[in-house]
Amino acid sequence: MPRTRMLVARCVPMAKHRSMHIAGRSVDQPPGASTRRPAVERHRRRFTASTTEPLLWPRRAILPRMPDAAALDDARALLQRAMALHTAGQIEEAVSAAEEAAALAPNYAEAHAYLGNTLVTRQRRFADGLGALERARAAAPDDATIAYTYGWCLEYVANALARPKGAHQPVDASADELYASARAVMLEALELDPDDQLRGDMEDILDVIAAATGEPWSDEEVTRAAPRAR
Protein backbone atom coordinates (compact mmCIF):
# COMPACT_ATOMS: atom_id res chain seq x y z
CA MET A 1 0.00 0.00 0.00
CA PRO A 2 1.38 3.44 -0.82
CA ARG A 3 1.92 5.76 2.09
CA THR A 4 0.01 9.01 2.28
CA ARG A 5 1.78 11.35 4.66
CA MET A 6 0.32 14.36 6.37
CA LEU A 7 1.76 15.19 9.77
CA VAL A 8 0.13 18.29 11.18
CA ALA A 9 0.53 17.85 14.92
CA ARG A 10 4.34 17.79 14.99
CA CYS A 11 4.87 21.08 13.16
CA VAL A 12 6.64 23.41 15.63
CA PRO A 13 7.58 27.10 15.39
CA MET A 14 9.69 28.40 12.53
CA ALA A 15 13.45 28.48 12.95
CA LYS A 16 14.92 31.94 12.57
CA HIS A 17 18.01 30.43 10.93
CA ARG A 18 18.73 26.86 9.88
CA SER A 19 21.83 24.80 9.41
CA MET A 20 22.78 24.97 5.74
CA HIS A 21 22.96 21.64 3.90
CA ILE A 22 25.32 22.31 1.01
CA ALA A 23 28.57 21.03 -0.49
CA GLY A 24 28.57 17.87 1.59
CA ARG A 25 28.56 19.71 4.91
CA SER A 26 26.69 22.33 6.89
CA VAL A 27 27.47 25.89 7.88
CA ASP A 28 25.72 26.14 11.22
CA GLN A 29 23.32 28.95 11.85
CA PRO A 30 23.34 30.69 15.29
CA PRO A 31 23.32 28.17 18.17
CA GLY A 32 20.13 27.86 20.12
CA ALA A 33 17.84 28.73 17.21
CA SER A 34 14.55 26.83 17.29
CA THR A 35 13.62 24.39 14.55
CA ARG A 36 10.45 23.09 12.98
CA ARG A 37 11.78 19.59 12.35
CA PRO A 38 14.43 17.17 13.63
CA ALA A 39 16.04 16.99 10.17
CA VAL A 40 17.85 20.29 10.75
CA GLU A 41 19.51 19.02 13.91
CA ARG A 42 20.55 15.91 12.01
CA HIS A 43 22.29 18.20 9.51
CA ARG A 44 24.23 19.88 12.30
CA ARG A 45 25.41 16.56 13.72
CA ARG A 46 26.04 14.97 10.34
CA PHE A 47 28.31 17.56 8.70
CA THR A 48 31.09 18.68 11.01
CA ALA A 49 34.06 18.71 8.60
CA SER A 50 36.48 21.63 8.65
CA THR A 51 35.76 24.47 6.24
CA THR A 52 39.37 24.16 5.03
CA GLU A 53 38.62 20.88 3.24
CA PRO A 54 37.59 20.66 -0.45
CA LEU A 55 33.96 21.60 -0.98
CA LEU A 56 32.91 19.44 -3.93
CA TRP A 57 30.89 16.32 -3.28
CA PRO A 58 33.40 13.47 -3.39
CA ARG A 59 31.41 11.32 -5.80
CA ARG A 60 31.68 13.71 -8.77
CA ALA A 61 32.23 17.24 -9.94
CA ILE A 62 29.20 19.20 -11.10
CA LEU A 63 30.80 21.22 -13.88
CA PRO A 64 30.31 19.31 -17.13
CA ARG A 65 30.52 22.50 -19.19
CA MET A 66 33.27 24.29 -17.24
CA PRO A 67 36.08 24.91 -19.79
CA ASP A 68 38.66 26.64 -17.60
CA ALA A 69 40.27 24.53 -14.89
CA ALA A 70 42.13 27.52 -13.47
CA ALA A 71 38.89 29.48 -13.12
CA LEU A 72 37.29 26.50 -11.36
CA ASP A 73 40.19 26.27 -8.91
CA ASP A 74 39.88 29.98 -8.17
CA ALA A 75 36.11 29.65 -7.72
CA ARG A 76 36.57 26.73 -5.32
CA ALA A 77 39.02 28.79 -3.27
CA LEU A 78 36.58 31.68 -3.18
CA LEU A 79 33.73 29.45 -2.02
CA GLN A 80 35.98 27.92 0.62
CA ARG A 81 36.74 31.45 1.81
CA ALA A 82 33.03 32.31 1.77
CA MET A 83 32.18 29.38 4.01
CA ALA A 84 35.01 30.20 6.42
CA LEU A 85 33.77 33.80 6.62
CA HIS A 86 30.24 32.50 7.18
CA THR A 87 31.42 30.35 10.08
CA ALA A 88 33.12 33.43 11.54
CA GLY A 89 29.85 35.35 11.32
CA GLN A 90 30.99 37.67 8.53
CA ILE A 91 27.96 37.16 6.32
CA GLU A 92 28.31 40.21 4.07
CA GLU A 93 31.89 39.25 3.24
CA ALA A 94 30.88 35.62 2.72
CA VAL A 95 28.16 36.65 0.26
CA SER A 96 30.61 38.84 -1.66
CA ALA A 97 33.11 35.97 -1.97
CA ALA A 98 30.39 33.57 -3.12
CA GLU A 99 29.10 36.07 -5.68
CA GLU A 100 32.62 36.34 -7.06
CA ALA A 101 32.93 32.55 -7.22
CA ALA A 102 29.62 32.21 -9.06
CA ALA A 103 30.57 34.93 -11.54
CA LEU A 104 33.96 33.34 -12.18
CA ALA A 105 32.53 29.83 -12.75
CA PRO A 106 28.90 30.21 -13.91
CA ASN A 107 28.32 26.43 -13.90
CA TYR A 108 29.70 25.94 -10.38
CA ALA A 109 26.50 24.66 -8.78
CA GLU A 110 27.73 24.70 -5.18
CA ALA A 111 28.64 28.39 -5.39
CA HIS A 112 25.14 29.30 -6.57
CA ALA A 113 23.54 27.00 -4.00
CA TYR A 114 25.56 28.36 -1.08
CA LEU A 115 24.87 31.91 -2.24
CA GLY A 116 21.15 31.32 -2.66
CA ASN A 117 20.75 29.61 0.69
CA THR A 118 22.64 32.36 2.51
CA LEU A 119 20.77 35.18 0.77
CA VAL A 120 17.45 33.58 1.71
CA THR A 121 18.13 32.52 5.29
CA ARG A 122 20.62 35.12 6.53
CA GLN A 123 19.81 38.26 4.53
CA ARG A 124 16.16 37.66 3.62
CA ARG A 125 16.93 38.61 0.03
CA PHE A 126 14.31 36.20 -1.16
CA ALA A 127 14.15 37.01 -4.88
CA ASP A 128 17.93 37.11 -5.26
CA GLY A 129 18.41 33.93 -3.27
CA LEU A 130 15.82 31.91 -5.17
CA GLY A 131 17.32 33.14 -8.44
CA ALA A 132 20.73 31.86 -7.40
CA LEU A 133 19.22 28.51 -6.43
CA GLU A 134 17.50 28.25 -9.80
CA ARG A 135 20.92 28.69 -11.42
CA ALA A 136 22.35 25.99 -9.14
CA ARG A 137 19.59 23.61 -10.17
CA ALA A 138 20.15 24.37 -13.86
CA ALA A 139 23.88 23.65 -13.48
CA ALA A 140 23.27 20.35 -11.65
CA PRO A 141 19.77 19.09 -12.54
CA ASP A 142 20.46 15.52 -11.41
CA ASP A 143 21.95 16.33 -8.03
CA ALA A 144 19.71 15.41 -5.11
CA THR A 145 21.37 17.75 -2.60
CA ILE A 146 21.06 20.77 -4.89
CA ALA A 147 17.38 19.95 -5.48
CA TYR A 148 16.83 19.53 -1.74
CA THR A 149 18.49 22.88 -0.99
CA TYR A 150 16.31 24.64 -3.55
CA GLY A 151 13.10 23.02 -2.30
CA TRP A 152 14.01 23.74 1.30
CA CYS A 153 14.52 27.44 0.55
CA LEU A 154 11.27 27.64 -1.40
CA GLU A 155 9.48 26.30 1.67
CA TYR A 156 11.40 28.74 3.90
CA VAL A 157 10.25 31.71 1.81
CA ALA A 158 6.68 30.39 1.61
CA ASN A 159 6.56 30.13 5.39
CA ALA A 160 8.01 33.63 5.79
CA LEU A 161 5.30 35.05 3.53
CA ALA A 162 2.55 33.10 5.26
CA ARG A 163 3.74 34.17 8.74
CA PRO A 164 5.45 37.53 8.24
CA LYS A 165 7.76 38.54 11.06
CA GLY A 166 10.15 41.06 9.55
CA ALA A 167 11.28 42.95 6.49
CA HIS A 168 12.41 41.02 3.43
CA GLN A 169 13.07 41.49 -0.25
CA PRO A 170 9.84 41.07 -2.23
CA VAL A 171 9.37 37.96 -4.31
CA ASP A 172 7.07 37.63 -7.31
CA ALA A 173 5.00 34.75 -5.95
CA SER A 174 2.48 34.07 -3.22
CA ALA A 175 2.99 31.75 -0.27
CA ASP A 176 0.63 29.22 -1.87
CA GLU A 177 2.57 29.29 -5.14
CA LEU A 178 5.88 28.86 -3.33
CA TYR A 179 4.57 25.96 -1.26
CA ALA A 180 3.40 24.29 -4.48
CA SER A 181 6.81 24.84 -6.07
CA ALA A 182 8.60 23.51 -2.98
CA ARG A 183 6.40 20.41 -3.00
CA ALA A 184 7.09 19.76 -6.69
CA VAL A 185 10.86 20.22 -6.26
CA MET A 186 10.99 17.91 -3.23
CA LEU A 187 9.07 15.20 -5.05
CA GLU A 188 11.52 15.53 -7.96
CA ALA A 189 14.43 15.41 -5.50
CA LEU A 190 13.16 12.10 -4.13
CA GLU A 191 13.57 10.65 -7.62
CA LEU A 192 17.31 11.49 -7.71
CA ASP A 193 18.57 8.61 -5.56
CA PRO A 194 19.32 10.49 -2.31
CA ASP A 195 20.93 8.57 0.52
CA ASP A 196 18.69 7.41 3.32
CA GLN A 197 19.32 10.36 5.63
CA LEU A 198 18.77 12.93 2.90
CA ARG A 199 15.64 11.08 1.78
CA GLY A 200 14.30 11.34 5.32
CA ASP A 201 15.02 15.07 5.35
CA MET A 202 13.14 15.50 2.07
CA GLU A 203 10.18 13.61 3.48
CA ASP A 204 10.26 15.85 6.57
CA ILE A 205 10.01 18.95 4.34
CA LEU A 206 7.10 17.39 2.45
CA ASP A 207 5.37 16.71 5.77
CA VAL A 208 5.83 20.36 6.79
CA ILE A 209 4.40 21.52 3.44
CA ALA A 210 1.45 19.15 3.88
CA ALA A 211 0.80 20.60 7.33
CA ALA A 212 0.90 24.14 5.96
CA THR A 213 -1.27 23.55 2.89
CA GLY A 214 -3.58 20.72 3.92
CA GLU A 215 -2.45 18.73 0.88
CA PRO A 216 -0.92 15.34 1.77
CA TRP A 217 1.69 13.67 -0.38
CA SER A 218 2.01 10.02 -1.30
CA ASP A 219 4.80 7.64 -2.28
CA GLU A 220 2.80 7.01 -5.45
CA GLU A 221 3.86 10.47 -6.65
CA VAL A 222 7.55 9.48 -6.64
CA THR A 223 9.14 7.51 -9.47
CA ARG A 224 12.29 5.96 -8.09
CA ALA A 225 15.46 6.59 -10.04
CA ALA A 226 17.85 3.72 -10.69
CA PRO A 227 20.58 3.87 -8.01
CA ARG A 228 23.87 5.42 -9.14
CA ALA A 229 27.23 3.88 -8.39
CA ARG A 230 28.80 5.76 -5.48
C-alpha positions as CSV (number, residue, x, y, z in Angstrom):
1,M,0.0,0.0,0.0
2,P,1.4,3.4,-0.8
3,R,1.9,5.8,2.1
4,T,0.0,9.0,2.3
5,R,1.8,11.3,4.7
6,M,0.3,14.4,6.4
7,L,1.8,15.2,9.8
8,V,0.1,18.3,11.2
9,A,0.5,17.8,14.9
10,R,4.3,17.8,15.0
11,C,4.9,21.1,13.2
12,V,6.6,23.4,15.6
13,P,7.6,27.1,15.4
14,M,9.7,28.4,12.5
15,A,13.5,28.5,12.9
16,K,14.9,31.9,12.6
17,H,18.0,30.4,10.9
18,R,18.7,26.9,9.9
19,S,21.8,24.8,9.4
20,M,22.8,25.0,5.7
21,H,23.0,21.6,3.9
22,I,25.3,22.3,1.0
23,A,28.6,21.0,-0.5
24,G,28.6,17.9,1.6
25,R,28.6,19.7,4.9
26,S,26.7,22.3,6.9
27,V,27.5,25.9,7.9
28,D,25.7,26.1,11.2
29,Q,23.3,29.0,11.9
30,P,23.3,30.7,15.3
31,P,23.3,28.2,18.2
32,G,20.1,27.9,20.1
33,A,17.8,28.7,17.2
34,S,14.6,26.8,17.3
35,T,13.6,24.4,14.6
36,R,10.4,23.1,13.0
37,R,11.8,19.6,12.4
38,P,14.4,17.2,13.6
39,A,16.0,17.0,10.2
40,V,17.8,20.3,10.7
41,E,19.5,19.0,13.9
42,R,20.6,15.9,12.0
43,H,22.3,18.2,9.5
44,R,24.2,19.9,12.3
45,R,25.4,16.6,13.7
46,R,26.0,15.0,10.3
47,F,28.3,17.6,8.7
48,T,31.1,18.7,11.0
49,A,34.1,18.7,8.6
50,S,36.5,21.6,8.7
51,T,35.8,24.5,6.2
52,T,39.4,24.2,5.0
53,E,38.6,20.9,3.2
54,P,37.6,20.7,-0.4
55,L,34.0,21.6,-1.0
56,L,32.9,19.4,-3.9
57,W,30.9,16.3,-3.3
58,P,33.4,13.5,-3.4
59,R,31.4,11.3,-5.8
60,R,31.7,13.7,-8.8
61,A,32.2,17.2,-9.9
62,I,29.2,19.2,-11.1
63,L,30.8,21.2,-13.9
64,P,30.3,19.3,-17.1
65,R,30.5,22.5,-19.2
66,M,33.3,24.3,-17.2
67,P,36.1,24.9,-19.8
68,D,38.7,26.6,-17.6
69,A,40.3,24.5,-14.9
70,A,42.1,27.5,-13.5
71,A,38.9,29.5,-13.1
72,L,37.3,26.5,-11.4
73,D,40.2,26.3,-8.9
74,D,39.9,30.0,-8.2
75,A,36.1,29.6,-7.7
76,R,36.6,26.7,-5.3
77,A,39.0,28.8,-3.3
78,L,36.6,31.7,-3.2
79,L,33.7,29.5,-2.0
80,Q,36.0,27.9,0.6
81,R,36.7,31.5,1.8
82,A,33.0,32.3,1.8
83,M,32.2,29.4,4.0
84,A,35.0,30.2,6.4
85,L,33.8,33.8,6.6
86,H,30.2,32.5,7.2
87,T,31.4,30.4,10.1
88,A,33.1,33.4,11.5
89,G,29.8,35.3,11.3
90,Q,31.0,37.7,8.5
91,I,28.0,37.2,6.3
92,E,28.3,40.2,4.1
93,E,31.9,39.3,3.2
94,A,30.9,35.6,2.7
95,V,28.2,36.7,0.3
96,S,30.6,38.8,-1.7
97,A,33.1,36.0,-2.0
98,A,30.4,33.6,-3.1
99,E,29.1,36.1,-5.7
100,E,32.6,36.3,-7.1
101,A,32.9,32.5,-7.2
102,A,29.6,32.2,-9.1
103,A,30.6,34.9,-11.5
104,L,34.0,33.3,-12.2
105,A,32.5,29.8,-12.7
106,P,28.9,30.2,-13.9
107,N,28.3,26.4,-13.9
108,Y,29.7,25.9,-10.4
109,A,26.5,24.7,-8.8
110,E,27.7,24.7,-5.2
111,A,28.6,28.4,-5.4
112,H,25.1,29.3,-6.6
113,A,23.5,27.0,-4.0
114,Y,25.6,28.4,-1.1
115,L,24.9,31.9,-2.2
116,G,21.1,31.3,-2.7
117,N,20.8,29.6,0.7
118,T,22.6,32.4,2.5
119,L,20.8,35.2,0.8
120,V,17.4,33.6,1.7
121,T,18.1,32.5,5.3
122,R,20.6,35.1,6.5
123,Q,19.8,38.3,4.5
124,R,16.2,37.7,3.6
125,R,16.9,38.6,0.0
126,F,14.3,36.2,-1.2
127,A,14.1,37.0,-4.9
128,D,17.9,37.1,-5.3
129,G,18.4,33.9,-3.3
130,L,15.8,31.9,-5.2
131,G,17.3,33.1,-8.4
132,A,20.7,31.9,-7.4
133,L,19.2,28.5,-6.4
134,E,17.5,28.2,-9.8
135,R,20.9,28.7,-11.4
136,A,22.4,26.0,-9.1
137,R,19.6,23.6,-10.2
138,A,20.1,24.4,-13.9
139,A,23.9,23.6,-13.5
140,A,23.3,20.3,-11.7
141,P,19.8,19.1,-12.5
142,D,20.5,15.5,-11.4
143,D,22.0,16.3,-8.0
144,A,19.7,15.4,-5.1
145,T,21.4,17.8,-2.6
146,I,21.1,20.8,-4.9
147,A,17.4,19.9,-5.5
148,Y,16.8,19.5,-1.7
149,T,18.5,22.9,-1.0
150,Y,16.3,24.6,-3.5
151,G,13.1,23.0,-2.3
152,W,14.0,23.7,1.3
153,C,14.5,27.4,0.5
154,L,11.3,27.6,-1.4
155,E,9.5,26.3,1.7
156,Y,11.4,28.7,3.9
157,V,10.3,31.7,1.8
158,A,6.7,30.4,1.6
159,N,6.6,30.1,5.4
160,A,8.0,33.6,5.8
161,L,5.3,35.0,3.5
162,A,2.5,33.1,5.3
163,R,3.7,34.2,8.7
164,P,5.4,37.5,8.2
165,K,7.8,38.5,11.1
166,G,10.2,41.1,9.5
167,A,11.3,43.0,6.5
168,H,12.4,41.0,3.4
169,Q,13.1,41.5,-0.3
170,P,9.8,41.1,-2.2
171,V,9.4,38.0,-4.3
172,D,7.1,37.6,-7.3
173,A,5.0,34.7,-6.0
174,S,2.5,34.1,-3.2
175,A,3.0,31.8,-0.3
176,D,0.6,29.2,-1.9
177,E,2.6,29.3,-5.1
178,L,5.9,28.9,-3.3
179,Y,4.6,26.0,-1.3
180,A,3.4,24.3,-4.5
181,S,6.8,24.8,-6.1
182,A,8.6,23.5,-3.0
183,R,6.4,20.4,-3.0
184,A,7.1,19.8,-6.7
185,V,10.9,20.2,-6.3
186,M,11.0,17.9,-3.2
187,L,9.1,15.2,-5.1
188,E,11.5,15.5,-8.0
189,A,14.4,15.4,-5.5
190,L,13.2,12.1,-4.1
191,E,13.6,10.7,-7.6
192,L,17.3,11.5,-7.7
193,D,18.6,8.6,-5.6
194,P,19.3,10.5,-2.3
195,D,20.9,8.6,0.5
196,D,18.7,7.4,3.3
197,Q,19.3,10.4,5.6
198,L,18.8,12.9,2.9
199,R,15.6,11.1,1.8
200,G,14.3,11.3,5.3
201,D,15.0,15.1,5.3
202,M,13.1,15.5,2.1
203,E,10.2,13.6,3.5
204,D,10.3,15.9,6.6
205,I,10.0,18.9,4.3
206,L,7.1,17.4,2.4
207,D,5.4,16.7,5.8
208,V,5.8,20.4,6.8
209,I,4.4,21.5,3.4
210,A,1.4,19.2,3.9
211,A,0.8,20.6,7.3
212,A,0.9,24.1,6.0
213,T,-1.3,23.5,2.9
214,G,-3.6,20.7,3.9
215,E,-2.4,18.7,0.9
216,P,-0.9,15.3,1.8
217,W,1.7,13.7,-0.4
218,S,2.0,10.0,-1.3
219,D,4.8,7.6,-2.3
220,E,2.8,7.0,-5.4
221,E,3.9,10.5,-6.6
222,V,7.6,9.5,-6.6
223,T,9.1,7.5,-9.5
224,R,12.3,6.0,-8.1
225,A,15.5,6.6,-10.0
226,A,17.9,3.7,-10.7
227,P,20.6,3.9,-8.0
228,R,23.9,5.4,-9.1
229,A,27.2,3.9,-8.4
230,R,28.8,5.8,-5.5
